[in-house]
Amino acid sequence: MYVRAEPEWIAPRSVEDAVALRAERGDEATVLAGGTFLGILMNQRFLAPQALLALGAIEELRRIEVAGDELRLGAMVTHRSVERSPVVRERWPMLARAFSLVASPRVRNQATVGGVLADADYASDPPAALAALDARAVLRSPRGERALPIDELILGHYETSIEPDELLVAVRVPPHPRRAAYRKFRSRSVEDRPCVTVAAARGASGLRVVVGAVAATPQEFRELCDGSPAEVGARYAERIEPIADARGSAAYRRRVIAAEVRRAVESLEDVG
């Protein structure tokens, strides 16, 4: 009979202690944030960690703060907190919308900002939205702190550039662009993971379009963003090499990409 050994539970109470323990234990101790994705992997026996570095007791990581025009989300801030935060809804509305569309309230009450990025799960809503807003993930280790854009953090399926001695402690989001939109296409139920997501933003540097849930990493091609909404959508559909999974074939995703990118860019033009 299979008997699963219980992992060692490590629960630091400060960021400093968590960073020190992360450096000491490295990949031997799996970081536990909200646990929504990790719990699935453990229940299905894809992962059997020796130890869990649980961050739930660190109050600093649960803060939503604004410094000047920059939003700082602690790594343990839940999706629900981002969705319902008055300051996020007022000043970063596209981000609030993206987090509000994740799964169900039960999941959003548990899943965290840091966890969704560190998991690097391609079929997640927040990475594309954060990338389009030029957010930075803040990584801390005994060697210091660095901030990475989303496209440098997420390298592939469940793969990130987080080093074994680093801890993702926060996400920094610059001022919201003049116009931004987030679209999520589900091919099955309303609580399902996305088939295609599109985050579009138009600011001082021009149009940015990031497509998520269609490849190992969020897809962005700034050189394709000139032209009409239909032209931008067609170019993205042609350039991206979509995956095929239970939510849609590659050919189906190409059609959805063209339509959803067009609609997202059109919505920016409709805003006065």
C-alpha positions as a Markdown table, in Angstrom:
| # | Residue | x | y | z |
|---|---|---|---|---|
| 1 | Met | 0.0 | 0.0 | 0.0 |
| 2 | Tyr | 1.2 | 3.5 | -0.9 |
| 3 | Val | 2.0 | 5.6 | 2.2 |
| 4 | Arg | 2.9 | 9.2 | 1.6 |
| 5 | Ala | 5.3 | 10.7 | 4.0 |
| 6 | Glu | 4.2 | 14.0 | 5.5 |
| 7 | Pro | 6.6 | 16.8 | 4.5 |
| 8 | Glu | 8.4 | 18.9 | 7.1 |
| 9 | Trp | 6.5 | 22.1 | 7.7 |
| 10 | Ile | 8.6 | 25.3 | 7.9 |
| 11 | Ala | 6.7 | 28.5 | 8.8 |
| 12 | Pro | 8.9 | 31.6 | 9.1 |
| 13 | Arg | 7.2 | 34.8 | 10.5 |
| 14 | Ser | 9.3 | 37.4 | 8.7 |
| 15 | Val | 10.6 | 38.0 | 5.1 |
| 16 | Glu | 14.1 | 38.0 | 6.4 |
| 17 | Asp | 13.7 | 34.5 | 8.0 |
| 18 | Ala | 12.0 | 33.2 | 4.9 |
| 19 | Val | 14.8 | 34.4 | 2.6 |
| 20 | Ala | 17.4 | 32.9 | 4.9 |
| 21 | Leu | 15.6 | 29.6 | 5.0 |
| 22 | Arg | 15.1 | 29.6 | 1.2 |
| 23 | Ala | 18.8 | 30.1 | 0.8 |
| 24 | Glu | 19.7 | 27.4 | 3.3 |
| 25 | Arg | 17.3 | 24.8 | 2.1 |
| 26 | Gly | 17.1 | 25.6 | -1.6 |
| 27 | Asp | 14.9 | 23.4 | -3.8 |
| 28 | Glu | 14.8 | 20.9 | -1.0 |
| 29 | Ala | 12.0 | 23.0 | 0.6 |
| 30 | Thr | 9.1 | 23.7 | -1.8 |
| 31 | Val | 7.7 | 27.2 | -1.3 |
| 32 | Leu | 4.0 | 27.1 | -0.3 |
| 33 | Ala | 1.9 | 30.3 | -1.1 |
| 34 | Gly | -1.8 | 29.8 | -1.6 |
| 35 | Gly | -1.4 | 26.1 | -2.4 |
| 36 | Thr | -4.1 | 25.9 | -5.1 |
| 37 | Phe | -1.7 | 24.5 | -7.8 |
| 38 | Leu | 0.7 | 22.8 | -5.4 |
| 39 | Gly | -2.1 | 20.9 | -3.7 |
| 40 | Ile | -3.2 | 19.5 | -7.1 |
| 41 | Leu | 0.3 | 18.3 | -7.9 |
| 42 | Met | 0.7 | 16.7 | -4.4 |
| 43 | Asn | -2.8 | 15.0 | -4.5 |
| 44 | Gln | -2.1 | 13.6 | -7.9 |
| 45 | Arg | 1.4 | 12.4 | -6.7 |
| 46 | Phe | 3.2 | 14.4 | -9.3 |
| 47 | Leu | 5.1 | 16.1 | -6.5 |
| 48 | Ala | 6.2 | 14.8 | -3.0 |
| 49 | Pro | 8.2 | 17.6 | -1.3 |
| 50 | Gln | 10.5 | 16.8 | 1.6 |
| 51 | Ala | 9.6 | 20.1 | 3.2 |
| 52 | Leu | 7.2 | 23.0 | 2.7 |
| 53 | Leu | 8.3 | 26.6 | 3.2 |
| 54 | Ala | 5.0 | 28.1 | 4.1 |
| 55 | Leu | 4.7 | 31.9 | 3.8 |
| 56 | Gly | 1.2 | 32.3 | 5.2 |
| 57 | Ala | 2.3 | 33.8 | 8.5 |
| 58 | Ile | 4.3 | 36.7 | 7.0 |
| 59 | Glu | 2.1 | 39.8 | 7.3 |
| 60 | Glu | 4.4 | 41.9 | 5.1 |
| 61 | Leu | 3.7 | 39.7 | 2.1 |
| 62 | Arg | -0.1 | 40.3 | 2.4 |
| 63 | Arg | 0.1 | 44.0 | 1.8 |
| 64 | Ile | -1.3 | 46.1 | -1.1 |
| 65 | Glu | 0.6 | 49.4 | -1.1 |
| 66 | Val | 0.9 | 52.4 | -3.3 |
| 67 | Ala | 4.1 | 54.4 | -3.4 |
| 68 | Gly | 3.6 | 57.5 | -5.6 |
| 69 | Asp | 2.2 | 56.1 | -8.8 |
| 70 | Glu | 3.5 | 52.6 | -8.3 |
| 71 | Leu | 1.4 | 49.7 | -7.0 |
| 72 | Arg | 3.2 | 47.0 | -4.9 |
| 73 | Leu | 1.4 | 43.7 | -4.3 |
| 74 | Gly | 3.0 | 41.4 | -1.7 |
| 75 | Ala | 3.5 | 37.9 | -2.9 |
| 76 | Met | 0.9 | 36.5 | -0.5 |
| 77 | Val | -1.9 | 38.9 | -1.6 |
| 78 | Thr | -4.8 | 36.8 | -2.8 |
| 79 | His | -6.5 | 37.2 | -6.2 |
| 80 | Arg | -9.7 | 38.1 | -4.3 |
| 81 | Ser | -7.8 | 41.0 | -2.5 |
| 82 | Val | -6.6 | 42.4 | -5.8 |
| 83 | Glu | -10.1 | 42.0 | -7.3 |
| 84 | Arg | -11.8 | 43.9 | -4.5 |
| 85 | Ser | -9.1 | 46.4 | -3.5 |
| 86 | Pro | -10.6 | 50.0 | -3.9 |
| 87 | Val | -7.2 | 51.4 | -4.9 |
| 88 | Val | -6.6 | 48.7 | -7.5 |
| 89 | Arg | -10.1 | 49.0 | -8.9 |
| 90 | Glu | -9.8 | 52.8 | -9.2 |
| 91 | Arg | -6.3 | 53.2 | -10.5 |
| 92 | Trp | -5.4 | 49.8 | -12.1 |
| 93 | Pro | -8.9 | 48.6 | -13.3 |
| 94 | Met | -7.6 | 46.2 | -15.9 |
| 95 | Leu | -5.6 | 44.4 | -13.3 |
| 96 | Ala | -8.7 | 44.1 | -11.0 |
| 97 | Arg | -10.7 | 42.8 | -13.9 |
| 98 | Ala | -8.1 | 40.1 | -14.8 |
| 99 | Phe | -7.9 | 38.8 | -11.3 |
| 100 | Ser | -11.7 | 38.9 | -10.9 |
| 101 | Leu | -12.0 | 36.4 | -13.8 |
| 102 | Val | -9.9 | 33.7 | -12.3 |
| 103 | Ala | -11.8 | 30.5 | -11.7 |
| 104 | Ser | -14.3 | 30.9 | -8.8 |
| 105 | Pro | -14.4 | 33.0 | -5.6 |
| 106 | Arg | -13.2 | 29.9 | -3.6 |
| 107 | Val | -10.0 | 29.7 | -5.7 |
| 108 | Arg | -9.5 | 33.5 | -5.7 |
| 109 | Asn | -9.7 | 33.6 | -1.9 |
| 110 | Gln | -6.8 | 31.2 | -1.8 |
| 111 | Ala | -4.6 | 31.7 | -4.8 |
| 112 | Thr | -1.9 | 34.4 | -4.5 |
| 113 | Val | -0.1 | 36.9 | -6.7 |
| 114 | Gly | 3.3 | 35.4 | -6.1 |
| 115 | Gly | 2.1 | 31.8 | -6.4 |
| 116 | Val | 0.6 | 32.3 | -9.8 |
| 117 | Leu | 3.8 | 33.7 | -11.2 |
| 118 | Ala | 6.2 | 31.3 | -9.5 |
| 119 | Asp | 4.1 | 28.3 | -10.8 |
| 120 | Ala | 4.4 | 29.5 | -14.4 |
| 121 | Asp | 1.3 | 27.7 | -15.4 |
| 122 | Tyr | 0.5 | 28.7 | -19.0 |
| 123 | Ala | -3.3 | 28.5 | -18.5 |
| 124 | Ser | -3.4 | 31.4 | -15.9 |
| 125 | Asp | -5.0 | 34.8 | -16.2 |
| 126 | Pro | -2.7 | 37.2 | -14.3 |
| 127 | Pro | 0.6 | 36.7 | -16.2 |
| 128 | Ala | -0.6 | 38.3 | -19.5 |
| 129 | Ala | -2.3 | 41.2 | -17.7 |
| 130 | Leu | 0.8 | 41.9 | -15.6 |
| 131 | Ala | 3.0 | 41.7 | -18.6 |
| 132 | Ala | 0.9 | 44.2 | -20.6 |
| 133 | Leu | 1.1 | 46.6 | -17.7 |
| 134 | Asp | 4.9 | 46.2 | -17.6 |
| 135 | Ala | 4.9 | 44.8 | -14.1 |
| 136 | Arg | 8.1 | 43.5 | -12.4 |
| 137 | Ala | 8.4 | 40.5 | -10.1 |
| 138 | Val | 10.7 | 41.3 | -7.1 |
| 139 | Leu | 13.0 | 38.5 | -6.1 |
| 140 | Arg | 15.0 | 38.6 | -2.9 |
| 141 | Ser | 18.0 | 36.5 | -1.7 |
| 142 | Pro | 20.9 | 37.0 | 0.7 |
| 143 | Arg | 22.7 | 38.4 | -2.3 |
| 144 | Gly | 20.3 | 41.2 | -2.7 |
| 145 | Glu | 17.1 | 42.1 | -4.6 |
| 146 | Arg | 16.3 | 42.2 | -8.3 |
| 147 | Ala | 13.2 | 43.0 | -10.3 |
| 148 | Leu | 12.3 | 41.1 | -13.5 |
| 149 | Pro | 9.7 | 41.8 | -16.2 |
| 150 | Ile | 7.2 | 38.9 | -16.6 |
| 151 | Asp | 8.8 | 37.8 | -19.9 |
| 152 | Glu | 12.2 | 37.3 | -18.1 |
| 153 | Leu | 10.6 | 35.6 | -15.1 |
| 154 | Ile | 8.5 | 33.0 | -16.9 |
| 155 | Leu | 10.8 | 30.9 | -19.2 |
| 156 | Gly | 8.5 | 28.0 | -20.2 |
| 157 | His | 6.0 | 25.4 | -18.9 |
| 158 | Tyr | 6.3 | 25.6 | -15.1 |
| 159 | Glu | 9.8 | 27.0 | -15.5 |
| 160 | Thr | 11.0 | 30.4 | -14.1 |
| 161 | Ser | 14.3 | 32.2 | -13.7 |
| 162 | Ile | 13.9 | 32.2 | -9.9 |
| 163 | Glu | 17.2 | 30.9 | -8.4 |
| 164 | Pro | 17.3 | 28.2 | -5.7 |
| 165 | Asp | 18.2 | 30.9 | -3.1 |
| 166 | Glu | 15.6 | 33.4 | -4.2 |
| 167 | Leu | 12.1 | 34.2 | -3.0 |
| 168 | Leu | 9.5 | 36.0 | -5.0 |
| 169 | Val | 8.4 | 38.7 | -2.4 |
| 170 | Ala | 6.3 | 41.2 | -4.4 |
| 171 | Val | 5.1 | 42.5 | -7.7 |
| 172 | Arg | 5.5 | 46.1 | -8.7 |
| 173 | Val | 3.1 | 47.6 | -11.2 |
| 174 | Pro | 3.8 | 51.1 | -12.8 |
| 175 | Pro | 1.0 | 53.6 | -13.4 |
| 176 | His | -1.9 | 52.3 | -15.4 |
| 177 | Pro | -1.8 | 53.3 | -19.1 |
| 178 | Arg | -4.4 | 55.6 | -20.5 |
| 179 | Arg | -6.4 | 52.7 | -21.9 |
| 180 | Ala | -6.2 | 49.0 | -21.1 |
| 181 | Ala | -8.4 | 46.0 | -21.6 |
| 182 | Tyr | -8.4 | 42.3 | -20.6 |
| 183 | Arg | -10.4 | 39.6 | -22.4 |
| 184 | Lys | -10.8 | 36.0 | -21.4 |
| 185 | Phe | -12.2 | 33.3 | -23.7 |
| 186 | Arg | -13.4 | 30.1 | -22.1 |
| 187 | Ser | -14.3 | 27.2 | -24.4 |
| 188 | Arg | -16.1 | 25.3 | -21.7 |
| 189 | Ser | -17.6 | 26.3 | -18.4 |
| 190 | Val | -17.6 | 29.8 | -16.8 |
| 191 | Glu | -15.2 | 28.6 | -14.1 |
| 192 | Asp | -12.8 | 26.9 | -16.5 |
| 193 | Arg | -9.3 | 27.9 | -17.1 |
| 194 | Pro | -8.8 | 30.1 | -20.2 |
| 195 | Cys | -8.5 | 28.9 | -23.8 |
| 196 | Val | -7.2 | 32.3 | -24.8 |
| 197 | Thr | -6.5 | 35.5 | -22.9 |
| 198 | Val | -5.6 | 38.9 | -24.3 |
| 199 | Ala | -4.3 | 41.9 | -22.4 |
| 200 | Ala | -4.0 | 45.1 | -24.4 |
| 201 | Ala | -2.7 | 48.5 | -23.2 |
| 202 | Arg | -2.2 | 51.8 | -25.0 |
| 203 | Gly | 0.1 | 54.3 | -23.3 |
| 204 | Ala | 2.8 | 56.8 | -24.1 |
| 205 | Ser | 4.9 | 54.1 | -25.7 |
| 206 | Gly | 2.2 | 52.9 | -28.0 |
| 207 | Leu | 0.1 | 49.7 | -28.1 |
| 208 | Arg | 1.0 | 46.6 | -26.3 |
| 209 | Val | -0.8 | 43.3 | -26.8 |
| 210 | Val | 0.0 | 40.1 | -24.7 |
| 211 | Val | -1.8 | 36.8 | -25.5 |
| 212 | Gly | -1.9 | 34.2 | -22.7 |
| 213 | Ala | -2.9 | 30.6 | -22.2 |
| 214 | Val | -1.9 | 29.6 | -25.8 |
| 215 | Ala | 1.8 | 28.7 | -25.4 |
| 216 | Ala | 4.4 | 28.0 | -22.7 |
| 217 | Thr | 4.8 | 31.8 | -22.0 |
| 218 | Pro | 2.7 | 34.9 | -22.6 |
| 219 | Gln | 3.1 | 36.0 | -26.2 |
| 220 | Glu | 3.9 | 39.6 | -27.1 |
| 221 | Phe | 5.1 | 41.0 | -30.5 |
| 222 | Arg | 5.4 | 44.8 | -30.4 |
| 223 | Glu | 6.4 | 44.9 | -34.0 |
| 224 | Leu | 3.0 | 43.5 | -35.0 |
| 225 | Cys | 1.0 | 46.2 | -33.2 |
| 226 | Asp | 0.8 | 48.8 | -36.0 |
| 227 | Gly | -2.4 | 48.8 | -38.1 |
| 228 | Ser | -6.1 | 48.2 | -37.7 |
| 229 | Pro | -7.4 | 46.0 | -34.9 |
| 230 | Ala | -8.2 | 43.3 | -37.5 |
| 231 | Glu | -4.7 | 43.4 | -38.9 |
| 232 | Val | -3.1 | 43.2 | -35.4 |
| 233 | Gly | -5.3 | 40.2 | -34.6 |
| 234 | Ala | -4.5 | 38.4 | -37.9 |
| 235 | Arg | -0.8 | 39.0 | -37.4 |
| 236 | Tyr | -0.8 | 37.6 | -33.9 |
| 237 | Ala | -2.8 | 34.5 | -35.0 |
| 238 | Glu | -0.2 | 33.9 | -37.8 |
| 239 | Arg | 2.9 | 34.4 | -35.6 |
| 240 | Ile | 1.9 | 32.4 | -32.5 |
| 241 | Glu | 2.3 | 28.7 | -32.5 |
| 242 | Pro | -0.6 | 27.6 | -30.2 |
| 243 | Ile | -0.6 | 24.5 | -28.1 |
| 244 | Ala | -3.5 | 22.0 | -28.3 |
| 245 | Asp | -5.1 | 20.8 | -25.1 |
| 246 | Ala | -8.6 | 20.0 | -23.7 |
| 247 | Arg | -9.7 | 23.6 | -24.2 |
| 248 | Gly | -9.0 | 23.7 | -27.9 |
| 249 | Ser | -6.9 | 22.6 | -30.8 |
| 250 | Ala | -4.1 | 24.7 | -32.3 |
| 251 | Ala | -6.2 | 25.6 | -35.3 |
| 252 | Tyr | -9.2 | 26.6 | -33.1 |
| 253 | Arg | -6.9 | 28.7 | -30.9 |
| 254 | Arg | -5.6 | 30.6 | -34.0 |
| 255 | Arg | -9.2 | 31.6 | -34.9 |
| 256 | Val | -9.9 | 32.7 | -31.3 |
| 257 | Ile | -6.6 | 34.6 | -31.1 |
| 258 | Ala | -7.5 | 36.6 | -34.2 |
| 259 | Ala | -10.9 | 37.5 | -32.9 |
| 260 | Glu | -10.0 | 38.2 | -29.3 |
| 261 | Val | -7.0 | 40.4 | -30.2 |
| 262 | Arg | -9.2 | 42.4 | -32.6 |
| 263 | Arg | -11.9 | 42.9 | -30.0 |
| 264 | Ala | -9.3 | 43.9 | -27.3 |
| 265 | Val | -7.7 | 46.5 | -29.5 |
| 266 | Glu | -11.1 | 47.8 | -30.7 |
| 267 | Ser | -12.2 | 48.3 | -27.1 |
| 268 | Leu | -9.2 | 50.6 | -26.6 |
| 269 | Glu | -10.3 | 52.7 | -29.5 |
| 270 | Asp | -13.9 | 52.9 | -28.2 |
| 271 | Val | -12.8 | 54.5 | -24.9 |
| 272 | Gly | -13.1 | 58.2 | -25.0 |
